[in-house]
Amino acid sequence: MTADATRILASLIRRNATISVAESLTGGLIGATLTGPAGASAAFRGGVIAYATELKAELLGVPPELLEREGAVHPDVAAAMAAGVRELTGSDFGLAVTGVAGPDPQDGRPVGTVHIALRGPGDRVWHRDLRLDGDREAIRTGTCAEALGLLAGVLEANTGEHSG
């Protein structure tokens, strides 16, 4: 994933853009991956680990009525988390993940249910909704890889870059 992070950061730096992350089930794994390469501070603004449901509302501005109605594992929650971290940090892109790593279901959602949202300039939102297999660690690392893949894909599509 380090090569992906290096490529993502280089793409962000070329466009003079920044990224922040809001993480739940990954517990900081995405932020750690993005800050691994040297020079990450040129594009990475920061992150929020909002593991507890109430912190999604308190720190990231996820509407409490949405959390009450749908629970923390929902595509709209991921989108609101992405918007919240983008606003909180003043970054160009906000990337958020929420889901169920296991071992037990949450909010009626089965283990492996993951929602990823990326909010960018013009308030545009990209989603990826997943059903991952494996143990807790596999779901967490799979979520990180999928989130970085979504971000890389959006950046490549918007600049004409292609990985090869």
C-alpha positions in Angstrom: 0.0 0.0 0.0 3.0 2.3 0.4 3.4 2.5 -3.4 -0.3 3.5 -3.7 0.2 6.1 -0.9 3.2 7.6 -2.7 1.4 7.8 -6.0 -1.7 9.4 -4.3 0.4 12.0 -2.5 2.3 12.8 -5.7 -1.0 13.3 -7.5 -2.3 15.6 -4.8 0.9 17.6 -4.6 0.9 18.1 -8.4 -2.6 19.6 -8.2 -1.8 21.5 -5.0 -4.6 19.7 -3.2 -4.9 18.3 0.3 -6.6 15.2 1.9 -7.9 14.5 5.4 -9.5 11.2 6.7 -12.3 10.3 9.0 -12.0 6.7 10.1 -14.1 4.4 12.2 -13.4 0.6 11.7 -9.9 1.2 10.4 -8.8 3.1 13.6 -6.2 5.3 11.9 -4.8 2.7 9.4 -5.6 5.0 6.4 -4.0 8.0 7.9 -1.0 5.9 8.9 -0.6 4.6 5.4 -0.9 8.1 3.8 1.6 9.5 6.2 4.2 6.7 5.6 5.9 8.2 2.6 8.4 11.1 3.1 6.9 14.5 2.2 3.3 13.5 3.1 2.8 16.7 5.0 2.6 18.6 1.7 -0.8 17.0 1.0 -2.0 15.2 4.2 -3.8 17.6 6.6 -5.0 15.3 9.3 -7.6 12.8 10.4 -10.2 12.0 13.0 -10.7 8.5 14.4 -14.4 8.6 15.4 -14.8 5.0 16.6 -17.7 5.7 18.9 -21.0 6.5 17.2 -21.6 9.7 19.2 -18.2 11.1 18.1 -19.3 10.9 14.5 -21.9 13.5 15.4 -19.8 15.5 17.9 -16.6 15.7 16.0 -17.6 15.3 12.4 -21.1 16.8 12.3 -22.9 13.7 11.2 -26.6 14.5 11.9 -27.7 12.7 15.1 -31.1 11.9 13.5 -29.3 10.1 10.7 -27.3 8.0 13.2 -30.5 7.3 15.2 -32.4 6.3 12.1 -29.8 4.3 10.2 -27.0 3.5 12.7 -23.3 4.3 12.2 -22.9 1.8 9.3 -24.6 3.5 6.3 -23.5 5.2 3.1 -25.0 8.6 4.2 -23.0 8.4 7.4 -19.8 7.9 5.4 -20.7 10.8 3.2 -21.4 13.1 6.2 -18.1 12.0 7.9 -16.2 12.9 4.7 -17.9 16.3 4.5 -17.2 16.8 8.2 -13.5 16.1 8.1 -13.1 18.1 5.0 -14.7 21.1 6.7 -12.9 20.6 10.0 -9.5 20.4 8.4 -9.9 22.8 5.5 -8.8 20.1 3.0 -9.7 19.7 -0.6 -10.7 16.1 -0.2 -12.3 14.3 2.8 -12.1 10.5 2.8 -14.2 8.5 5.3 -14.9 4.9 6.2 -17.4 3.3 8.4 -18.3 -0.4 8.7 -18.3 -3.6 10.6 -14.9 -5.3 11.1 -16.4 -8.0 13.5 -16.5 -10.3 15.2 -20.2 -9.4 15.7 -22.7 -7.6 13.5 -23.5 -3.9 14.3 -26.7 -1.9 13.9 -28.2 -5.0 12.1 -25.4 -4.9 9.5 -23.3 -8.1 9.0 -19.6 -8.3 9.5 -17.8 -7.1 6.4 -20.2 -4.4 5.5 -18.2 -1.3 4.7 -19.1 2.2 3.3 -16.5 4.5 1.9 -17.1 8.1 0.8 -14.8 10.7 -0.7 -16.0 14.3 -0.8 -14.1 16.7 -3.0 -14.1 20.1 -4.6 -17.6 21.4 -5.6 -18.9 19.1 -2.8 -18.8 16.2 -5.2 -19.2 12.8 -3.5 -17.9 9.4 -4.6 -19.0 6.2 -2.8 -17.9 2.6 -2.6 -20.1 0.2 -0.7 -18.5 -3.2 0.0 -19.1 -6.6 1.5 -15.6 -7.9 2.5 -14.8 -11.4 3.7 -12.2 -12.5 6.2 -11.3 -11.9 9.8 -11.2 -8.5 11.5 -7.7 -7.7 10.3 -8.5 -8.7 6.7 -11.6 -6.5 6.7 -9.6 -3.5 8.1 -6.7 -3.8 5.7 -9.2 -4.5 2.8 -11.1 -1.3 3.7 -7.9 0.7 3.7 -6.9 -0.7 0.3 -10.3 0.0 -1.1 -10.4 3.5 0.3 -7.0 4.4 -1.2 -8.1 2.8 -4.4 -11.2 5.0 -4.6 -9.1 8.1 -3.9 -6.5 7.1 -6.5 -9.2 6.4 -9.1 -10.8 9.7 -8.6 -7.5 11.6 -8.8 -6.5 9.7 -11.9 -9.8 10.2 -13.6 -9.7 14.0 -12.9 -6.1 14.4 -14.2 -5.9 12.0 -17.0 -3.2 10.0 -15.1 -3.2 6.3 -15.4 -1.4 3.7 -13.2 0.2 1.0 -15.0 
